[in-house]
Structure formats: structure tokens, C-alpha cells
């Protein structure tokens, strides 16, 4: 699946340019315009890399990074800032950033840095923390799912399907993508089996009051999203 990138920047022009450019490079991109929204999105653990501006309204990029690391969210972070001083860069790296990009930057070089960070994370085995959507927690280490602290019993296929949707929270996942990710090369598996298992997962989520988290996007596939954040996530 495509790498998922979260861009947090208060400049609309920068957000749009990065979203357009990174999508052209084969990445799924979500954007946020302020620190608190960026933090809440990043806390889900569903991104492969964060591009985080330092000067943000509501909460600085440094504070967002600090809180993520305190919560043991180890998603790679590239700080982006017009501040080019050695102390500024050292402060960011000391807080746990994986790189520091100075504005104005070359887009070609930025993409190369993003890809380098992704490669390092893959090689180093960056800890895969739990995925969170609202009160739903999908723990990839223990293969457990909880809603507001209470466990939800899922079969291995159901867990795999929900894991894929949660890992790409806010973006549409097609039936073919779910089929490949959860059923692999099984010849008997069809798009219809995806619909059946989405129904199974929805019923179990509905039983705990979380039925609205998995939505059908007609003609495209399915999307998992926190209702409180859905308005800031592109369809």
C-alpha cells in the first residue's frame, strides 16, 4: 500500500503544494492546519511519516513531537521550519525528530528525505504502536481490539480487515486493496467476501456503539474515520 504522510502546516499554499506533489509521488496525504489537530491525527499511529511545521497555531511542532514521543508514538517525523539556526535544529532532533528541513526547500530533496526516512524505519523495525480511531484501539502487537477499554472479539480475517482500514484512517480503501491485503492470493476470495466481512465487523462495532466508524464510499470502497475528525479528512 502507498505510504501515508501527514502534513501539518498553517500555510494553505504549502499544504496544497505538498499534498499535490506527494500524491504524484505515490503517497497518500492527509493535512492539518494547526498543532492540536495535527497531534490528534498523529496519535492514531496510522501514518508512515509526519511533515511537521515548527511554528503552528495552538501547539508548536516541538510540543506536538514531544507529546507523541511521550505517548510512545514512534512515527518518523521530519520537522519543517524557516528557522535555520543550529540550536533550532538540535532542539528538534533532541526531541526525537528524524530530520529537519529548512524553508524554502527543494521539493525534489524533500521527497528524497521522506523516502530515506521511510527506508530507515523499515530497516530499523520502528515499533508499530496501536492504531486509534476515536475510542477504538487496534493493537497490532497483541492482535486485540478495544472500544473505550472494553475488548471486541474479532476473527483473524475480521482483525486483518479492520487493521487495514484503521492503518489508512480517513482515506478510501478499495475492495481490491482489502482483498489483496487480507486474503492474498486465495483464488476463492472475491469482492463479495470483502462485503460479507465488512458486515461482520460493522455488526461487532455497532454492538458497542461504534458502528459509524466504518463507512461505505459508494463506487469506491470503505473508509474508517473518527466522526469528530471526519470534517478535516479529505474524502
C-alpha angles and dihedrals in degrees: 000000000000117000112260116228127190114205114196112186133134094216109092092204093054092047093050094045093049093045092051094043097045092047088054087055091057100263131130108233132199120180136203130188102207142035101253093050092045091050094050092049093046091049089067088073090219098121130088095208138003126217100201125186113216099217106059133153116251097012129018122240089247091057092046090052092046093052092048093053091045088055090048093246100151100184108146112259130203110194115215120200146148087227107100101175120127091235092053092051093044091050091053094048091047089056090057106272117153094213145352123229120195121216128265091046137174109253091214091055091044092055090048090053092049091051091046091052090049091051092049092049090052094048095043094048096235107212111265104225125197120287116237131199110174106303092345117104122190107192108202093187097055097025090233130138124204134182114202088339096310118114122244115205112226131173117239091260092047091049091049092051094048091045092056092047092047092047089057097037113171096022130088117257114199124225090246091054091050090047092053095043098046106025100027114188097344104143094207093058117100138171088264091064089056090056090049094052093044085056091051092050093046093052091053091047092047089054089065096038097262100106095120093063095084113054133183116235101201115236093007115055137255138323131197116207142156105248090223091057100035093098092062096047119088115235 
